[in-house]
Amino acid sequence: MDTTVDSNDAFTTFWNDVLAAKFERFRNILLDGLSFHSAVPLAALALPSGANAVDVGCGWGDTAIELARKVGPAGKVVGLDCCDAFLEKGRRDAAAEGLRNVHFVAADVATHRFEREFDFAFSRFGMMFFANPVAAMRNVRSALEPGATLMFITWRTIDDNPWLGLPKAAVSRFLPPPGDDGQTCGPGPFSMANPDVVREQLRAAGFADVAFERVDGPVMVGRDVEQAVAFQLALGPAGEIVREAGDLARVRQPEIEAALREALARYATPDGVRMASSSWTITARNPA
């Protein structure tokens, strides 16, 4: 199995060197808490037995494993992600379940050389971070048979996602916005929030029959308020502000933590801190 990363650009390096460890630290939130947005469309998805599917930016592999269950032993699923540390969990979970029809490959999806062999492509929150979205979409299309479907999930606007917007506003009271030269994981979680923009990107990449379905629901953003505060300090728009502020953020951390704690405490429930969220499930077809 090939586990080499095809490209070592700045975004891929940032994911591996900075974000991977933070994602592992908050796996319960990012895997369990946010899986609602893939559970809704995948529950309604019917794939024929024996189909071949590719999961783009599959992270810990839970959606790739779900696809492997759907296509059955006669089918095949390939999960790709630029962070091999994520994929190890997918490999362990697939082995524990006895699934032999799913394989995980560490690769930069934008440049990976695909065989045209897949009937379906899927991505949960993996398409928003490409430096050149059209080129990446075109590369994904190169993996798809004529008539095959691409389905991917992206966040709607930050205003539609208070679980990220509210902490950003709280942190912004104390720290300046990141500079243009700040380290980044790519265009960002809201880069595909505008349906008109994404529709044109998909058309430029050669896709047809583009459709959008809105999915709204609460997500768990911390097992308790303290974890929710720690999560926001580490990741997302608020975490980016804190990271880029450096020493100033460390000086003002007690004030920032108090503000986040106050903002998030109102959303605490017996099942964790739960806040509203909103995504697009986007589908498109490879016409040829």
N, C-alpha and C positions, 0 to 999 in steps of 0.2 A: 504494500500500500504506500502510495506517495504521500509523504507528510511534509514536504518542503513548501515554504512560502515563495510564491512566484515573484513577488515584488516587495521591496523593502522601502517603500516611499515613506514620507514623514508621517502620514496618518497611520499606516500600519505599525510603524515603530512606536508611535505614541500609544496605540492600543496595547501593544505588548509590554512596553516599558512602564507605563503609568496606569492605564485604566484596568488592565486585566486583574491585578491584585485587588483593586477597589471593588470590581464587580464580584470577585470571589467573596470578599468580605460581606457583601450585601446580597448574596445569592438568593436568600429567602424572599427578598423583596423583588428582585429583578426576574427571578424564575417563577416563583409561586404567586407573588402579588400582581405581576403584570401579565400573567399568562391568560387572564380573562380575554384579552383582545385577540388572541389566537384561538382560544377555545370556542368562541362564538362562530367564526367562519369555518373552522375545521369540523365542528359538529355537523354542519350542513353539507360538507364536501363529500361527494361520492366519487371515488376513483375505481376504475375497473381492476379486478384481480389481474396481476401480471403487468401492471403499468410501471413505468420508470419515472421517478420524480427526483428533483434536485432541490435542496433547501439551502438558500443563499444567506450567508451570515447566520448560521444555525446556532451559534453560541453553545450552550451546554447540551444541545442535541435533543431536547424533549419534543420539539415539533417534528424533527426528522424521524424520531422513533414512532410518533403518532402516524406519520405518513407510511412508515414501513408496515405498521399494523394494517393500514387500509389497503395497500397493494398486495399484501400476502406474500407467501414464500416464493411465488413465481415472479414477483416484481422486484424492483431494485430501487433503493434510495441512496443518494449521495448527499451528505451534509458537508458544506464548506464554511470555513471561518478562518480569519487571519490569525486568530489566537489558538494555538495548539493546546494551551493550558485548559481552555474551555472544552475542547473536543475530548479530552481524556475522560471527563465525566460521561459524555455521550457513549463513548466506547464501553465503559464499565457498565452503564445502565443497559445498553443493548445486549451485552454478554450475559448479564444477570437475568434478562428476560428471554434469553435463548434466541434472539433475533439475528439471523445470519444474512439478511437481505438489506442491511444498512451499513454503510461505510462512511468514515469521516476523514476529510482531507483538509490539511492546513494550506490555504491558498488565498491569494488576493483575487477576489471574484472579478475585478475589473480587467485583469490580464490573464487569468487562467485559460488555458487552451482546452476547450470543451470538445467532446465528440457530440455530433447531432444525434442524440439518442433518447431524449427525455420527452415524456408526454405532459409533464406538469412541472412548473417551477413555483416555489413558495419562498417567502421571506417575511419574518416578523421583525420589524424595526431594524432591518439590515440594509435597506436601500437608501437611507437618508444621508449617508456619510461619504458617498463617492465624490471625489474631487471633480470628476466629469461624469455626471449622471447619465447623459445620453450614451456616451461610449460604454459605460458599464452595462446599461440596459441592452445595448446592441450586442455586447458580449454574451449576456445571459440568453438573448434570443438565438445566438449561434448554437446553443445547447438544445434548442427545442425543435421537435418535429413540426412539419407544417400542420397548422390547426391546433397546436398545443396551447395551453393556457398558462399565463403568468398570474399569480395572485400574491400580492404583498400588502403589508400593513404598515402604515405610517401614522405618526401623530397628527392630529389637527392642530390648530393654532394654540399658542401658549395661553390665550384667554379662555380657550375651551378646556384647558388642563390646569386647573388651579393647584393640583398636587405639585406642579413645577412653578407655576406663575406666582403663587402666594409666597413661597420661600424666597424666590428671586427678589420680589418686592421688599421683603423684610431685610434681606442682606444688603440690598442697594441703599438702604438708609444709612449704612455705615461705611461702605466701600465704593470706590469708583468702578465704572465698567471696565472690562478687560480691554487692553489696547489691541490695535490691529495686528501687532506682531506676536500676540499670545499663542501659546501652544494650543493645539486643537485636535479633535478626533475627526474633523471633516466639517462639511457644511452645517451639520447640527440637526437636532431632533425635529425641528419645525421646517426644514428646508423643502419638504414635500407636502406642506399643509394646504397649499393653494391648488385646487383641482384644475384650474385653467393651465397653470404652469406644468403640472405633471402630465396632463393630457397631451400637451405639445411635446414634452420630452419623450413620451412613449411613441408618439407618432413619428418623431424624428428618428427614433431608434428602430422604426419599422413595424411597430405593433399596431393592431387595429382593434375595434370594438372595445374601447376603453370604458369602464364603468366604475362608479364609486358607491360604496355603501357605508353609511355612518354607523359606528358602534359606540355607544355611551355606557358607562357603568362605573361603579366605585372600584378603586384598587387599594390594596393594602400597601402602605408606604412605610411601615415600621411595626414590629411586634408590640412596641410601646412607644411613648413619646420620645424617650431618650434615643432609641434606635432611629426613629424618624428624623430627629435633629442631626444625628451623626451622618445619616445617609445624605441629607441635604448639604451638609458641609463638605462632603466628599465628591458628590456626583451631581449631574444636571446643571442647569443654568446658575443656580445659587453656588454650587460647588466650584464652577468655573470662575466665578467672581472671587471666591475665597482663595482659590489656588493662585490666580494671577496677581492678587493683591499682596501676596508674600508676607513680609514683616508687618505691614499695617494690619493685615487680617489677624496675625498672631497677637498683636497688641490689643485689638478690639474684640478678640474672640469671646470674652465673657459677656459683653453686650450683645454680640451677634447670637450667641447661644440662647441668651435670655429671650431675645425677640423671637427667635424661631420656636422656642419652647412655648411661648405664649400663643403664637399663631397656630401651632399644630395641636395644642392640647384640646382645643374645642372639637377636634375630629377623632379623639380617642374613643374606642369602643372595646367591649370585652374581646373582640376578635382582632384587635390591633388598631392602628391609626388608618382610617379609611377615608379617601377623598375622591372627588369626582374626576373622571378622565374621559377623553374622547379620541377616537382614531378613525381613520379611513381604511376600509378594506377595498383595495383596488384590483381590478381584474382587467386583463388584456389578452388578445389572441395573436399568435404568430401566424400571419396569413399565408406565408410561403416558406 
